[in-house]
Amino acid sequence: GYGESMFVDIGAGIPESDVPVTSSDVAIDVGSEADLFKTFEDHWRLLESDSLIPRLSEFLNRPIPILQPYVTILDLVSPNELTFRLVGTAITETFGMDATGQNILSFMPGEAGKILSDVAFQITSHPCGAKIGSDVATATGRAMTSESVGFPLLRKENESACVVWLNLLGEPAHYGEPVVQMSNFKRSAWIDVGAGVPE
Protein backbone atom coordinates (compact mmCIF):
# COMPACT_ATOMS: atom_id res chain seq x y z
CA GLY A 1 0.00 0.00 0.00
CA TYR A 2 0.92 3.66 -0.21
CA GLY A 3 0.36 4.94 3.30
CA GLU A 4 -0.10 4.07 6.91
CA SER A 5 -3.77 3.20 6.53
CA MET A 6 -2.59 0.05 4.79
CA PHE A 7 -0.38 -1.06 7.72
CA VAL A 8 -1.56 -3.19 10.65
CA ASP A 9 -0.12 -2.56 14.11
CA ILE A 10 1.15 -5.88 15.53
CA GLY A 11 2.49 -4.36 18.72
CA ALA A 12 5.41 -2.25 17.53
CA GLY A 13 3.52 0.66 16.01
CA ILE A 14 3.29 1.44 12.30
CA PRO A 15 5.67 3.22 9.91
CA GLU A 16 5.25 6.92 9.35
CA SER A 17 4.65 8.12 5.82
CA ASP A 18 4.86 11.52 4.17
CA VAL A 19 2.74 10.29 1.26
CA PRO A 20 -0.94 11.17 1.74
CA VAL A 21 -3.47 8.38 1.45
CA THR A 22 -6.47 9.00 -0.77
CA SER A 23 -9.61 6.96 -1.12
CA SER A 24 -8.51 5.85 -4.59
CA ASP A 25 -5.31 4.29 -3.26
CA VAL A 26 -7.10 1.20 -1.98
CA ALA A 27 -8.73 0.53 -5.36
CA ILE A 28 -5.62 -1.21 -6.75
CA ASP A 29 -5.37 -4.96 -6.24
CA VAL A 30 -1.65 -5.45 -5.63
CA GLY A 31 -2.04 -9.01 -4.38
CA SER A 32 -2.62 -10.68 -7.75
CA GLU A 33 0.02 -11.41 -10.39
CA ALA A 34 -2.67 -12.63 -12.82
CA ASP A 35 -2.94 -9.26 -14.53
CA LEU A 36 0.08 -7.07 -13.88
CA PHE A 37 -0.69 -4.95 -16.93
CA LYS A 38 -4.12 -4.03 -15.54
CA THR A 39 -2.59 -3.21 -12.14
CA PHE A 40 0.07 -1.09 -13.86
CA GLU A 41 -2.50 0.87 -15.89
CA ASP A 42 -4.73 1.39 -12.84
CA HIS A 43 -1.73 2.61 -10.86
CA TRP A 44 -0.75 5.12 -13.56
CA ARG A 45 -4.33 6.41 -13.90
CA LEU A 46 -4.65 6.95 -10.14
CA LEU A 47 -1.48 9.05 -9.83
CA GLU A 48 -2.31 12.62 -8.82
CA SER A 49 -1.86 15.09 -11.67
CA ASP A 50 -2.96 18.57 -12.70
CA SER A 51 -2.90 17.47 -16.36
CA LEU A 52 -3.44 14.31 -18.38
CA ILE A 53 0.15 13.27 -17.67
CA PRO A 54 1.32 12.60 -14.09
CA ARG A 55 4.78 13.63 -12.96
CA LEU A 56 7.76 11.31 -12.78
CA SER A 57 8.22 12.24 -9.11
CA GLU A 58 4.65 11.12 -8.35
CA PHE A 59 5.31 7.72 -9.92
CA LEU A 60 8.63 7.29 -8.11
CA ASN A 61 7.10 8.29 -4.77
CA ARG A 62 4.35 5.66 -5.04
CA PRO A 63 6.03 2.39 -6.02
CA ILE A 64 4.08 -0.87 -6.09
CA PRO A 65 6.52 -3.65 -5.14
CA ILE A 66 4.85 -6.32 -7.29
CA LEU A 67 5.45 -4.15 -10.40
CA GLN A 68 8.90 -2.69 -9.77
CA PRO A 69 11.06 -5.62 -11.01
CA TYR A 70 9.43 -5.36 -14.45
CA VAL A 71 9.49 -1.56 -14.82
CA THR A 72 11.74 0.50 -17.06
CA ILE A 73 11.73 4.28 -17.51
CA LEU A 74 13.08 5.85 -20.68
CA ASP A 75 14.09 9.52 -20.94
CA LEU A 76 13.29 10.79 -24.43
CA VAL A 77 16.40 12.84 -25.14
CA SER A 78 15.92 12.82 -28.94
CA PRO A 79 14.46 10.47 -31.57
CA ASN A 80 17.88 8.83 -31.70
CA GLU A 81 18.48 8.68 -27.96
CA LEU A 82 16.11 7.02 -25.48
CA THR A 83 18.08 6.68 -22.25
CA PHE A 84 17.31 4.19 -19.52
CA ARG A 85 16.62 6.16 -16.32
CA LEU A 86 15.51 3.09 -14.39
CA VAL A 87 15.72 -0.66 -15.08
CA GLY A 88 13.90 -3.15 -12.87
CA THR A 89 15.75 -6.13 -11.42
CA ALA A 90 13.83 -8.69 -13.48
CA ILE A 91 14.72 -6.81 -16.67
CA THR A 92 18.39 -6.62 -15.66
CA GLU A 93 18.39 -10.38 -15.05
CA THR A 94 16.53 -11.13 -18.26
CA PHE A 95 19.05 -9.27 -20.41
CA GLY A 96 22.09 -10.22 -18.34
CA MET A 97 23.14 -6.61 -17.69
CA ASP A 98 22.13 -3.34 -16.05
CA ALA A 99 21.53 -0.86 -18.86
CA THR A 100 20.81 2.17 -16.65
CA GLY A 101 22.10 5.32 -18.36
CA GLN A 102 22.47 3.65 -21.75
CA ASN A 103 20.61 4.36 -24.97
CA ILE A 104 18.13 1.54 -25.64
CA LEU A 105 18.44 2.19 -29.38
CA SER A 106 22.02 0.93 -29.27
CA PHE A 107 20.51 -2.49 -28.53
CA MET A 108 17.78 -2.14 -31.17
CA PRO A 109 19.30 -1.06 -34.49
CA GLY A 110 17.33 -0.53 -37.66
CA GLU A 111 13.57 -0.74 -37.97
CA ALA A 112 12.93 -2.02 -34.43
CA GLY A 113 14.58 1.02 -32.90
CA LYS A 114 12.71 3.38 -35.20
CA ILE A 115 9.38 1.80 -34.25
CA LEU A 116 10.14 2.10 -30.53
CA SER A 117 11.26 5.72 -30.88
CA ASP A 118 8.18 6.67 -32.91
CA VAL A 119 5.84 4.99 -30.40
CA ALA A 120 7.58 6.57 -27.39
CA PHE A 121 7.35 10.10 -28.82
CA GLN A 122 3.69 9.54 -29.79
CA ILE A 123 2.99 8.44 -26.19
CA THR A 124 4.32 11.70 -24.76
CA SER A 125 3.15 14.13 -27.44
CA HIS A 126 -0.42 12.92 -27.96
CA PRO A 127 -0.56 11.86 -24.99
CA CYS A 128 -1.63 8.21 -24.80
CA GLY A 129 -0.48 4.78 -23.75
CA ALA A 130 0.68 1.95 -25.99
CA LYS A 131 1.18 -1.79 -26.02
CA ILE A 132 4.13 -3.18 -27.97
CA GLY A 133 5.30 -6.71 -28.57
CA SER A 134 8.10 -8.75 -30.10
CA ASP A 135 9.50 -12.23 -30.47
CA VAL A 136 12.60 -12.91 -28.39
CA ALA A 137 15.24 -15.64 -28.25
CA THR A 138 17.43 -16.56 -25.29
CA ALA A 139 21.09 -17.54 -25.26
CA THR A 140 20.03 -21.21 -25.23
CA GLY A 141 17.84 -20.75 -28.31
CA ARG A 142 14.52 -20.75 -26.45
CA ALA A 143 11.86 -18.68 -28.26
CA MET A 144 9.11 -16.71 -26.53
CA THR A 145 7.12 -13.51 -26.83
CA SER A 146 7.57 -10.22 -25.01
CA GLU A 147 4.92 -7.59 -24.30
CA SER A 148 5.30 -4.10 -22.87
CA VAL A 149 2.81 -1.39 -21.94
CA GLY A 150 3.97 2.23 -21.68
CA PHE A 151 2.53 5.49 -20.35
CA PRO A 152 3.92 9.07 -20.34
CA LEU A 153 5.38 10.87 -17.33
CA LEU A 154 6.38 14.54 -17.01
CA ARG A 155 9.83 15.47 -15.77
CA LYS A 156 10.86 18.89 -14.46
CA GLU A 157 9.99 22.02 -16.41
CA ASN A 158 12.02 22.45 -19.60
CA GLU A 159 13.10 18.79 -19.51
CA SER A 160 12.00 16.20 -22.02
CA ALA A 161 9.23 13.80 -21.08
CA CYS A 162 9.76 10.16 -20.29
CA VAL A 163 7.86 6.90 -20.71
CA VAL A 164 7.39 4.27 -18.02
CA TRP A 165 7.05 0.70 -19.28
CA LEU A 166 5.94 -2.56 -17.74
CA ASN A 167 7.73 -5.39 -19.55
CA LEU A 168 6.71 -9.06 -19.37
CA LEU A 169 7.91 -12.18 -21.15
CA GLY A 170 5.47 -14.86 -22.22
CA GLU A 171 7.33 -17.20 -19.87
CA PRO A 172 10.13 -16.56 -17.39
CA ALA A 173 13.69 -16.58 -18.67
CA HIS A 174 15.86 -18.57 -16.31
CA TYR A 175 18.82 -17.03 -14.51
CA GLY A 176 21.88 -17.37 -16.73
CA GLU A 177 19.68 -17.58 -19.82
CA PRO A 178 19.61 -13.96 -21.02
CA VAL A 179 17.57 -12.71 -23.94
CA VAL A 180 19.94 -12.11 -26.85
CA GLN A 181 17.65 -11.33 -29.78
CA MET A 182 14.41 -9.43 -30.39
CA SER A 183 12.53 -9.58 -33.70
CA ASN A 184 9.13 -8.75 -35.23
CA PHE A 185 8.92 -5.66 -33.03
CA LYS A 186 5.57 -3.91 -33.41
CA ARG A 187 2.96 -1.73 -31.73
CA SER A 188 -0.18 -3.77 -31.10
CA ALA A 189 -2.50 -1.13 -29.60
CA TRP A 190 -2.84 2.47 -28.47
CA ILE A 191 -4.41 3.15 -25.06
CA ASP A 192 -6.70 6.17 -24.60
CA VAL A 193 -5.84 8.16 -21.46
CA GLY A 194 -8.30 10.98 -22.13
CA ALA A 195 -7.04 12.60 -25.34
CA GLY A 196 -8.01 9.94 -27.84
CA VAL A 197 -5.40 7.91 -29.72
CA PRO A 198 -3.16 8.66 -32.73
CA GLU A 199 -4.59 7.90 -36.17
C-alpha positions in Angstrom: 0.0 0.0 0.0 0.9 3.7 -0.2 0.4 4.9 3.3 -0.1 4.1 6.9 -3.8 3.2 6.5 -2.6 0.0 4.8 -0.4 -1.1 7.7 -1.6 -3.2 10.6 -0.1 -2.6 14.1 1.1 -5.9 15.5 2.5 -4.4 18.7 5.4 -2.2 17.5 3.5 0.7 16.0 3.3 1.4 12.3 5.7 3.2 9.9 5.2 6.9 9.3 4.6 8.1 5.8 4.9 11.5 4.2 2.7 10.3 1.3 -0.9 11.2 1.7 -3.5 8.4 1.5 -6.5 9.0 -0.8 -9.6 7.0 -1.1 -8.5 5.9 -4.6 -5.3 4.3 -3.3 -7.1 1.2 -2.0 -8.7 0.5 -5.4 -5.6 -1.2 -6.7 -5.4 -5.0 -6.2 -1.6 -5.5 -5.6 -2.0 -9.0 -4.4 -2.6 -10.7 -7.7 0.0 -11.4 -10.4 -2.7 -12.6 -12.8 -2.9 -9.3 -14.5 0.1 -7.1 -13.9 -0.7 -4.9 -16.9 -4.1 -4.0 -15.5 -2.6 -3.2 -12.1 0.1 -1.1 -13.9 -2.5 0.9 -15.9 -4.7 1.4 -12.8 -1.7 2.6 -10.9 -0.7 5.1 -13.6 -4.3 6.4 -13.9 -4.7 6.9 -10.1 -1.5 9.0 -9.8 -2.3 12.6 -8.8 -1.9 15.1 -11.7 -3.0 18.6 -12.7 -2.9 17.5 -16.4 -3.4 14.3 -18.4 0.1 13.3 -17.7 1.3 12.6 -14.1 4.8 13.6 -13.0 7.8 11.3 -12.8 8.2 12.2 -9.1 4.7 11.1 -8.3 5.3 7.7 -9.9 8.6 7.3 -8.1 7.1 8.3 -4.8 4.4 5.7 -5.0 6.0 2.4 -6.0 4.1 -0.9 -6.1 6.5 -3.7 -5.1 4.9 -6.3 -7.3 5.4 -4.1 -10.4 8.9 -2.7 -9.8 11.1 -5.6 -11.0 9.4 -5.4 -14.5 9.5 -1.6 -14.8 11.7 0.5 -17.1 11.7 4.3 -17.5 13.1 5.8 -20.7 14.1 9.5 -20.9 13.3 10.8 -24.4 16.4 12.8 -25.1 15.9 12.8 -28.9 14.5 10.5 -31.6 17.9 8.8 -31.7 18.5 8.7 -28.0 16.1 7.0 -25.5 18.1 6.7 -22.3 17.3 4.2 -19.5 16.6 6.2 -16.3 15.5 3.1 -14.4 15.7 -0.7 -15.1 13.9 -3.1 -12.9 15.8 -6.1 -11.4 13.8 -8.7 -13.5 14.7 -6.8 -16.7 18.4 -6.6 -15.7 18.4 -10.4 -15.0 16.5 -11.1 -18.3 19.0 -9.3 -20.4 22.1 -10.2 -18.3 23.1 -6.6 -17.7 22.1 -3.3 -16.0 21.5 -0.9 -18.9 20.8 2.2 -16.6 22.1 5.3 -18.4 22.5 3.7 -21.7 20.6 4.4 -25.0 18.1 1.5 -25.6 18.4 2.2 -29.4 22.0 0.9 -29.3 20.5 -2.5 -28.5 17.8 -2.1 -31.2 19.3 -1.1 -34.5 17.3 -0.5 -37.7 13.6 -0.7 -38.0 12.9 -2.0 -34.4 14.6 1.0 -32.9 12.7 3.4 -35.2 9.4 1.8 -34.2 10.1 2.1 -30.5 11.3 5.7 -30.9 8.2 6.7 -32.9 5.8 5.0 -30.4 7.6 6.6 -27.4 7.4 10.1 -28.8 3.7 9.5 -29.8 3.0 8.4 -26.2 4.3 11.7 -24.8 3.2 14.1 -27.4 -0.4 12.9 -28.0 -0.6 11.9 -25.0 -1.6 8.2 -24.8 -0.5 4.8 -23.7 0.7 2.0 -26.0 1.2 -1.8 -26.0 4.1 -3.2 -28.0 5.3 -6.7 -28.6 8.1 -8.8 -30.1 9.5 -12.2 -30.5 12.6 -12.9 -28.4 15.2 -15.6 -28.3 17.4 -16.6 -25.3 21.1 -17.5 -25.3 20.0 -21.2 -25.2 17.8 -20.8 -28.3 14.5 -20.7 -26.4 11.9 -18.7 -28.3 9.1 -16.7 -26.5 7.1 -13.5 -26.8 7.6 -10.2 -25.0 4.9 -7.6 -24.3 5.3 -4.1 -22.9 2.8 -1.4 -21.9 4.0 2.2 -21.7 2.5 5.5 -20.4 3.9 9.1 -20.3 5.4 10.9 -17.3 6.4 14.5 -17.0 9.8 15.5 -15.8 10.9 18.9 -14.5 10.0 22.0 -16.4 12.0 22.4 -19.6 13.1 18.8 -19.5 12.0 16.2 -22.0 9.2 13.8 -21.1 9.8 10.2 -20.3 7.9 6.9 -20.7 7.4 4.3 -18.0 7.0 0.7 -19.3 5.9 -2.6 -17.7 7.7 -5.4 -19.6 6.7 -9.1 -19.4 7.9 -12.2 -21.1 5.5 -14.9 -22.2 7.3 -17.2 -19.9 10.1 -16.6 -17.4 13.7 -16.6 -18.7 15.9 -18.6 -16.3 18.8 -17.0 -14.5 21.9 -17.4 -16.7 19.7 -17.6 -19.8 19.6 -14.0 -21.0 17.6 -12.7 -23.9 19.9 -12.1 -26.9 17.7 -11.3 -29.8 14.4 -9.4 -30.4 12.5 -9.6 -33.7 9.1 -8.8 -35.2 8.9 -5.7 -33.0 5.6 -3.9 -33.4 3.0 -1.7 -31.7 -0.2 -3.8 -31.1 -2.5 -1.1 -29.6 -2.8 2.5 -28.5 -4.4 3.2 -25.1 -6.7 6.2 -24.6 -5.8 8.2 -21.5 -8.3 11.0 -22.1 -7.0 12.6 -25.3 -8.0 9.9 -27.8 -5.4 7.9 -29.7 -3.2 8.7 -32.7 -4.6 7.9 -36.2 
